Every structure is written in C-alpha cells, then in structure tokens.
Amino acid sequence: GARPAGAEAGVQAPRRAGPLVWLHVGSELEALGVPDLIDRLRDEREDIAVLVTVTRRGPDELLASRLPRDADVQRAPGATLHAVTAFLEQWRPDVCIWADNTLEPLLINATGKAGIPMFLVDARVPERTGWRWFPGQRRALLRRFAAIIASDAQSAEGLKALGAPPDRI
C-alpha cells in the first residue's frame, strides 16, 4: 500500500522527485476511485509522484492498501494560513486534482495564488451551508479551477448557477 506521509498534516515525509500530482479527497471512502485515476495518469506519464490528501478520516487501511506503494497519503493541511503555506512549500505540487465536494476557501485560494493549476472532478453543487449568503466567494472559488468535470448534467447546471465559468465545465 501507499506510504503514510504522517498521521497529521504537520508531520510530513520528504517530497519524492519528479512532477507531483496532488489528489485532494474529502474522505477515504470517497477516494476509492483514486487508484484508477492514478493508473490513468501514469499511462500518460510514468514519472509522476502522487500525494493524496484526505480531509475527513475513515478506515485508514482501506485507502492506503489500494494505492500504489509509491503514493504518499496524509491529512489535508489544517485550516490556518501557516499550515497551508507550510504544506504548499513542503510538497510544491505541480497540479492539484480536487475530488472533494466541500470547497475549502483557504486551501483553494492559497493553491491558486501559488500558481498551481487546479481541476475539480466529480463536481456536484457544494454542500457548504451558508453559501447563498456569500455568492461572490463561491464564484471566486469556482473560478480558481482551470477545468471542472461535473458528475452529471444537473450538477453542471447547478455549478453554472453558482458562478462557475461555463467554458470550464
């Protein structure tokens, strides 16, 4: 299975050499499709290193046992600017594939400001409560993604209504 890169986001393994693809998922159960995605990415480029971050923990061994041995898995960085900045400086990902339906403003904005291209996959209308009160924030977050792959046509329309650029869906 994969190499745990530290039980918590602050305890990190060294970054592997080569281009780094960062896959961010909400929970380990939501990440069960990640091994197939890694295989498809490596069909295109064999030299990529992979880091999987998980926001909400589940059965640890479930995900780690299904990932390639050379993938790193760790908790997503904490909800402070210091933790996010330290994470981005440590790992220096070349691209981020966001597969978490919960959009984390601090993490997404810091990643975008660092110039790291982000792609939102299996996207549905975000579950975050209170978003109707902050339409500018949700629009700005969705615009940080270079491309958005909606889970279905209804989700694509909902994401457009929330401010996602139609040409990126």
ROFILUM-26200 format. One record per residue: z, y, x of N, C-alpha, C in turn; residue number from 1; residue in three letters. Coordinates in Angstrom, 1 decimal. Atoms other than C-alpha are relative to their C-alpha. Layout:
BEGIN
     n_c3     n_c2     n_c1    ca_c3    ca_c2    ca_c1     c_c3     c_c2     c_c1    nr   rest
        Z        Y        X        Z        Y        X        Z        Y        X   NUM    Ala
...
This chain:
BEGIN
     n_c3     n_c2     n_c1    ca_c3    ca_c2    ca_c1     c_c3     c_c2     c_c1    nr   rest
      0.0     -1.2      0.8      0.0      0.0      0.0      0.0      1.2      0.8     1    Gly
      0.1     -1.3     -0.6      0.0      3.7      0.8      1.3      0.3      0.9     2    Ala
     -1.1     -0.5     -0.8      2.2      5.4      3.4      0.8      1.0     -0.8     3    Arg
     -0.7     -1.1      0.6      5.0      7.3      1.7      0.2      1.2      1.0     4    Pro
     -0.1     -1.2     -0.9      4.9     10.8      3.2      1.3      0.7     -0.2     5    Ala
     -1.3     -0.6      0.2      8.5     11.5      2.5      0.4     -0.1     -1.5     6    Gly
     -0.5      0.2      1.3     10.6     10.9     -0.6      0.0      1.4     -0.8     7    Ala
      0.1     -1.3      0.6     10.7     14.6     -1.2     -1.0      0.9      0.7     8    Glu
      1.1     -0.8     -0.6      8.1     17.3     -0.6      0.4      0.6      1.3     9    Ala
     -0.3     -0.6     -1.2     10.1     18.8      2.2      0.0     -1.0      1.2    10    Gly
      0.0      0.9     -1.1     10.1     15.6      4.3     -1.4     -0.6      0.1    11    Val
      1.5      0.4     -0.1      6.5     15.1      5.5     -0.4     -0.7      1.2    12    Gln
      0.6      0.8     -1.1      4.6     12.7      7.6     -1.0      0.9      0.6    13    Ala
      1.1     -0.8     -0.6      2.1     14.1     10.1     -1.3     -0.1     -0.8    14    Pro
      1.3      0.0      0.6     -1.3     15.0      8.8     -0.9     -0.9      0.8    15    Arg
      1.0      0.8     -0.6     -4.0     12.5      9.5     -1.2      0.8      0.5    16    Arg
      1.2     -0.7     -0.5     -7.1     13.5     11.5     -1.1     -0.1     -1.1    17    Ala
      1.2      0.0      0.8    -10.3     14.4      9.7      0.1      0.8     -1.3    18    Gly
      0.0     -0.8      1.3    -11.2     16.1      6.4      1.0     -0.6     -0.9    19    Pro
     -1.0      0.5      0.8     -8.3     15.9      4.0     -0.3      0.3     -1.5    20    Leu
      0.2     -0.2      1.5     -8.8     15.4      0.2      1.4     -0.2     -0.6    21    Val
     -1.4      0.0      0.6     -5.6     16.3     -1.7     -0.3     -0.3     -1.5    22    Trp
      0.1      0.4      1.4     -5.4     14.5     -5.1      1.4      0.3     -0.6    23    Leu
     -1.2     -0.3      0.6     -2.7     16.0     -7.3      0.1     -0.6     -1.4    24    His
     -0.1      0.6      1.3     -1.5     14.0    -10.3      1.4      0.3     -0.6    25    Val
     -1.2     -0.3      0.7      1.2     14.5    -12.9      1.1     -1.1      0.2    26    Gly
     -1.0      1.1     -0.1      2.9     11.1    -12.8     -0.7     -1.2      0.6    27    Ser
      0.6      1.2     -0.7      2.4      7.8    -11.0     -0.8     -0.8     -1.0    28    Glu
      0.7      0.8      1.0      1.3      6.2    -14.3     -1.4      0.7     -0.3    29    Leu
      1.3     -0.8      0.2     -1.4      9.0    -14.7     -0.9     -0.2      1.2    30    Glu
      0.8      0.1     -1.2     -2.6      8.2    -11.2     -0.6     -1.4      0.2    31    Ala
      0.5      1.4     -0.2     -3.7      4.6    -11.8     -1.5      0.0      0.2    32    Leu
      1.5      0.0     -0.3     -7.4      5.7    -11.7     -0.3      0.6      1.4    33    Gly
      0.2     -0.6     -1.3     -6.9      7.3     -8.3     -0.6     -0.9      1.0    34    Val
      0.6      0.9     -1.0     -7.7      4.2     -6.2     -1.5     -0.1     -0.2    35    Pro
      1.4      0.1      0.3    -11.1      4.0     -7.9     -0.7      1.3      0.5    36    Asp
      0.6     -1.3     -0.4    -11.7      7.8     -7.2     -0.1      0.0      1.5    37    Leu
      0.0      0.0     -1.5    -10.7      7.3     -3.5     -1.2     -0.9      0.5    38    Ile
      1.1      0.9     -0.4    -13.2      4.4     -3.3     -1.3      0.8     -0.1    39    Asp
      1.3     -0.7      0.2    -16.0      6.6     -4.7     -0.2      1.1      1.0    40    Arg
      0.0     -1.1     -1.0    -15.1      9.5     -2.4     -0.4     -0.6      1.4    41    Leu
      0.3      0.6     -1.3    -15.2      7.2      0.6     -1.4     -0.7      0.1    42    Arg
      1.4      0.4      0.0    -18.6      5.8     -0.5     -0.9      1.1      0.5    43    Asp
      0.7     -1.1     -0.5    -19.8      9.3      0.2      0.3      0.4      1.4    44    Glu
     -0.5     -0.4     -1.3    -17.7     10.0      3.3      1.1     -0.9      0.4    45    Arg
     -1.0      1.0     -0.4    -15.8      7.3      5.1      1.1      0.6      0.8    46    Glu
     -1.0     -0.6     -0.9    -13.9      9.7      7.4      1.1      0.8     -0.7    47    Asp
     -0.9     -0.9      0.6    -11.8     11.4      4.8      1.4     -0.6      0.0    48    Ile
     -1.4      0.4      0.2     -8.0     11.3      4.8      0.4      0.4     -1.4    49    Ala
     -0.4     -0.3      1.4     -6.2     11.3      1.4      1.5      0.2     -0.1    50    Val
     -1.4     -0.3      0.3     -3.0     12.8      0.3      0.1      0.0     -1.5    51    Leu
     -0.3      0.0      1.4     -1.7     12.1     -3.2      1.3      0.6     -0.3    52    Val
     -1.3     -0.5      0.3      1.0     14.3     -4.6      0.2     -0.3     -1.5    53    Thr
     -0.4      0.4      1.4      2.9     13.4     -7.8      1.1      1.0     -0.4    54    Val
     -1.0     -1.0      0.5      4.8     16.0     -9.9      1.2     -0.8     -0.6    55    Thr
     -1.1      0.7      0.7      6.8     13.6    -12.2      0.0     -1.4      0.5    56    Arg
     -0.1      1.3     -0.5      8.0     10.4    -10.7      0.1     -1.1     -1.0    57    Arg
     -0.1      1.2      0.8      7.6      7.0    -12.2      0.3     -1.2      0.9    58    Gly
     -0.3      1.1     -0.9      7.8      3.5    -10.8     -0.8      0.1      1.3    59    Pro
      0.6     -0.3     -1.3      7.2      4.3     -7.1     -1.0     -1.1      0.5    60    Asp
      0.8      1.1     -0.6      5.8      0.9     -6.1     -1.3     -0.2     -0.7    61    Glu
      1.2      0.2      0.8      3.2      0.9     -8.9     -1.2      0.7      0.7    62    Leu
      1.1     -0.8     -0.6      1.0      3.7     -7.3     -0.2     -0.4      1.4    63    Leu
      0.1      0.3     -1.4      1.8      3.0     -3.7     -0.7     -1.3      0.3    64    Ala
      0.6      1.3     -0.2      0.8     -0.6     -4.0     -1.5     -0.1     -0.3    65    Ser
      1.4      0.0      0.4     -2.6      0.2     -5.5     -0.8      0.9      0.9    66    Arg
      0.8     -0.9     -0.8     -3.6      2.9     -3.0     -0.3     -0.7      1.4    67    Leu
      0.3      0.5     -1.4     -5.3      2.2      0.4      1.1      0.3      0.9    68    Pro
     -1.0     -0.2     -1.0     -3.0      1.8      3.3      0.1      1.3      0.7    69    Arg
      0.1     -1.2     -0.7     -4.2      4.9      4.9      0.2      1.3     -0.8    70    Asp
     -0.2     -1.2      0.9     -3.4      7.2      1.9      1.5      0.4      0.2    71    Ala
     -1.3     -0.5      0.0     -0.3      9.3      2.0      0.4      0.4     -1.4    72    Asp
     -0.5     -0.4      1.3      1.9      9.8     -1.1      1.3      0.7      0.1    73    Val
     -1.3     -0.8      0.0      4.6     12.4     -1.7      0.1      0.8     -1.3    74    Gln
     -0.2     -0.9      1.1      6.2     14.5     -4.3     -0.8      1.3      0.2    75    Arg
      0.6     -1.3     -0.1      4.4     17.7     -5.1      1.0      1.0      0.5    76    Ala
     -1.0     -1.0     -0.5      5.9     20.8     -3.4      0.8      0.6     -1.1    77    Pro
     -0.9     -0.6      0.9      8.8     22.4     -5.1     -0.5      1.3     -0.6    78    Gly
      0.5     -1.1      0.8      8.5     25.4     -7.4      0.4      1.3      0.7    79    Ala
     -0.3     -1.3     -0.7      9.2     28.1     -4.7     -1.2      0.3      0.9    80    Thr
      1.1     -0.4     -0.9      6.7     30.1     -2.7      0.1     -0.6      1.4    81    Leu
     -0.2      0.6     -1.3      8.3     28.9      0.5     -0.4     -1.5      0.1    82    His
      0.4      1.4      0.0      7.9     25.2     -0.4     -1.5     -0.2     -0.1    83    Ala
      1.4      0.2      0.2      4.3     25.6     -1.5     -0.7      0.5      1.3    84    Val
      0.6     -0.5     -1.2      3.4     27.7      1.6      0.2     -1.0      1.1    85    Thr
     -0.2      1.0     -1.0      5.0     25.1      3.9     -0.8     -1.2     -0.2    86    Ala
      0.8      1.2      0.4      3.2     22.3      2.1     -1.5      0.3      0.5    87    Phe
      1.4     -0.3     -0.3     -0.2     24.0      2.5     -0.2      0.2      1.5    88    Leu
      0.2     -0.2     -1.5      0.4     24.9      6.2      0.1     -1.4      0.7    89    Glu
     -0.1      1.3     -0.6      1.5     21.3      6.9     -1.2     -0.8     -0.1    90    Gln
      1.1      0.9      0.3     -1.3     19.5      5.2     -1.4      0.6      0.2    91    Trp
      1.3     -0.6     -0.2     -4.2     22.0      5.4     -1.1     -0.7     -0.7    92    Arg
      1.0      0.8      0.7     -6.2     20.2      2.7     -1.4      0.8      0.0    93    Pro
      1.4     -0.6      0.1    -10.0     20.8      2.7     -0.5      0.1     -1.4    94    Asp
      0.4     -0.1      1.4    -10.3     20.3     -1.0      1.2     -0.6     -0.9    95    Val
     -1.1      0.5      0.9     -7.9     19.7     -4.0     -0.7     -0.5     -1.3    96    Cys
      0.4      0.6      1.2     -8.7     17.4     -6.9      1.2      0.0     -0.9    97    Ile
     -1.2     -0.2      0.9     -6.2     18.4     -9.7     -0.2     -0.9     -1.2    98    Trp
      0.1      0.9      1.1     -5.7     15.5    -12.1      1.3      0.0     -0.8    99    Ala
     -1.2     -0.2      0.8     -2.6     16.8    -13.8     -0.3      1.0     -1.1   100    Asp
      0.3     -0.9      1.2     -2.9     18.3    -17.3      1.0      1.2     -0.1   101    Asn
     -0.9     -1.1      0.0      0.1     20.6    -16.6     -0.5      0.9      1.2   102    Thr
      0.4     -1.0     -1.0     -1.2     23.7    -14.7      1.2      0.7      0.6   103    Leu
     -1.2     -0.6     -0.6      1.4     24.9    -12.2     -0.5      1.3      0.7   104    Glu
      0.5     -1.3     -0.5      0.7     28.6    -11.6      0.2      0.3      1.5   105    Pro
     -0.3     -0.3     -1.4      2.4     29.0     -8.2     -0.8     -0.9      0.9   106    Leu
      0.7      0.9     -0.9      0.8     25.9     -6.7     -1.5      0.3     -0.1   107    Leu
      1.4     -0.3      0.1     -2.7     26.7     -8.1     -0.4      1.3      0.6   108    Ile
      0.3     -1.3     -0.5     -2.6     30.4     -7.2      0.1      0.0      1.6   109    Asn
     -0.1      0.0     -1.5     -1.4     29.7     -3.6     -1.1     -0.8      0.6   110    Ala
      1.1      0.8     -0.5     -4.0     27.0     -3.1     -1.3      0.8     -0.1   111    Thr
      1.2     -0.8      0.1     -6.7     29.3     -4.4      0.0      1.1      1.1   112    Gly
     -0.1     -1.1     -0.9     -5.5     32.2     -2.2     -0.2     -0.5      1.5   113    Lys
      0.2      0.6     -1.3     -5.6     29.8      0.8     -1.5     -0.4      0.2   114    Ala
      1.4      0.3     -0.2     -9.3     29.3      0.2     -0.4     -1.4     -0.2   115    Gly
      0.2      1.5      0.2     -9.0     25.6     -0.7     -0.7     -0.2     -1.3   116    Ile
      0.7      0.3      1.3    -11.7     24.6     -3.3      0.8     -1.0     -0.8   117    Pro
     -0.7      0.9      0.9    -10.1     23.0     -6.4     -0.9     -0.4     -1.1   118    Met
      0.8      0.5      1.1    -11.6     20.8     -9.0      1.0     -0.6     -1.0   119    Phe
     -0.9      0.5      1.0     -9.8     20.0    -12.3     -0.8     -1.2     -0.7   120    Leu
      0.6      1.1      0.5    -10.6     16.5    -13.5      0.8     -0.6     -1.2   121    Val
     -0.6      0.6      1.2     -9.9     14.6    -16.8      0.7      1.1     -0.7   122    Asp
     -0.7     -1.2      0.6     -9.0     18.0    -18.2      0.0      0.0     -1.5   123    Ala
     -0.2     -0.2      1.4     -7.6     18.5    -21.6      0.7      1.3     -0.2   124    Arg
     -0.7     -1.3      0.2     -6.1     21.6    -23.2      1.4     -0.1      0.5   125    Val
     -1.3      0.1     -0.6     -3.0     22.3    -21.2      1.1     -0.1     -1.0   126    Pro
     -1.1      0.2      0.9      0.3     21.2    -22.8      1.1      1.0      0.2   127    Glu
     -1.0     -1.0     -0.3      2.3     24.1    -21.3      0.3      0.8     -1.3   128    Arg
     -0.4     -0.8      1.1      4.3     25.7    -24.1      0.0      1.5      0.4   129    Thr
     -0.1     -1.4     -0.2      4.2     29.5    -24.4     -1.3      0.6      0.5   130    Gly
      1.2     -0.5     -0.5      0.6     29.8    -23.1     -0.7      1.0     -0.9   131    Trp
      0.6     -1.0      0.9     -0.5     31.6    -26.2      0.4      1.4      0.2   132    Arg
     -0.6     -1.4     -0.3      1.7     34.5    -25.1     -0.6      0.6      1.3   133    Trp
      0.5     -0.4     -1.3      0.0     34.7    -21.7     -1.4     -0.4      0.2   134    Phe
      1.4      0.4     -0.1     -3.7     34.4    -22.2     -0.7      0.4      1.3   135    Pro
      0.5     -0.4     -1.3     -4.5     36.3    -19.0      0.3     -0.9      1.1   136    Gly
     -0.4      0.9     -1.0     -2.5     33.9    -16.9     -0.8     -1.3     -0.1   137    Gln
      0.7      1.3      0.1     -4.1     30.7    -18.3     -1.5      0.2      0.4   138    Arg
      1.4     -0.3     -0.3     -7.6     32.3    -18.0     -0.1      0.1      1.6   139    Arg
      0.1     -0.2     -1.5     -6.9     33.3    -14.3      0.2     -1.4      0.7   140    Ala
     -0.2      1.3     -0.6     -5.6     29.8    -13.5     -1.3     -0.9     -0.2   141    Leu
      1.2      0.9      0.2     -8.6     28.0    -15.1     -1.2      0.5      0.9   142    Leu
      1.1     -0.6     -0.9    -10.9     30.4    -13.1      0.1     -0.3      1.4   143    Arg
     -0.2      0.4     -1.4     -9.4     29.2     -9.9     -0.7     -1.3      0.4   144    Arg
      0.7      1.3     -0.2    -11.2     25.8    -10.3     -1.5      0.3      0.2   145    Phe
      1.5      0.0     -0.3    -14.7     25.5     -8.8     -0.8     -0.7     -1.1   146    Ala
      0.6      0.7      1.1    -15.5     23.0    -11.5      1.1     -0.7     -0.8   147    Ala
     -1.0      0.6      0.9    -13.7     21.5    -14.5     -0.8     -1.2     -0.7   148    Ile
      0.6      1.1      0.7    -14.5     18.0    -15.7      0.9     -0.4     -1.2   149    Ile
     -0.8      0.2      1.2    -13.3     17.8    -19.3      0.1     -1.5     -0.4   150    Ala
     -0.1      1.4      0.4    -12.0     14.4    -20.7     -0.9     -0.3     -1.1   151    Ser
      0.9      0.3      1.2    -14.2     14.8    -23.8     -0.6      1.4     -0.5   152    Asp
      0.6     -1.3      0.5    -16.3     17.4    -25.7      1.0      0.9     -0.7   153    Ala
     -1.0     -0.9      0.7    -13.4     18.6    -27.8      0.9      0.7      1.0   154    Gln
     -0.8     -0.7     -1.1    -11.4     19.3    -24.6     -0.8      1.1      0.6   155    Ser
      0.8     -1.0     -0.6    -14.3     21.1    -23.1     -0.1      1.3     -0.9   156    Ala
      0.0     -1.1      0.8    -14.5     23.4    -26.1      1.4      0.7      0.0   157    Glu
     -1.4     -0.5      0.0    -10.7     23.9    -26.1      0.2      0.8      1.3   158    Gly
     -0.1     -0.7     -1.3    -10.8     24.8    -22.4     -0.8      1.3      0.1   159    Leu
      0.8     -1.2      0.1    -13.6     27.3    -23.0      0.8      1.1     -0.8   160    Lys
     -0.7     -0.9      0.9    -11.5     28.9    -25.8      1.2      0.6      0.8   161    Ala
     -1.1     -0.5     -0.8     -8.6     29.2    -23.3     -0.4      0.9      1.2   162    Leu
      0.5     -0.9     -1.0    -10.8     31.1    -20.9     -0.7     -0.6      1.2   163    Gly
      0.7      0.7     -1.1    -12.3     28.5    -18.6     -1.5      0.5      0.0   164    Ala
      1.4     -0.4     -0.1    -15.8     29.7    -17.4     -0.9     -1.1     -0.5   165    Pro
      0.9      1.0      0.5    -18.4     27.8    -19.5     -0.9     -0.7      1.1   166    Pro
      1.0      0.5     -1.0    -20.7     27.4    -16.5      0.7     -0.9      1.1   167    Asp
     -0.8      0.9     -0.9    -17.9     25.5    -14.6      0.4     -1.3     -0.7   168    Arg
     -0.4      1.2      0.7    -17.3     22.9    -17.3     -1.1     -1.0     -0.1   169    Ile
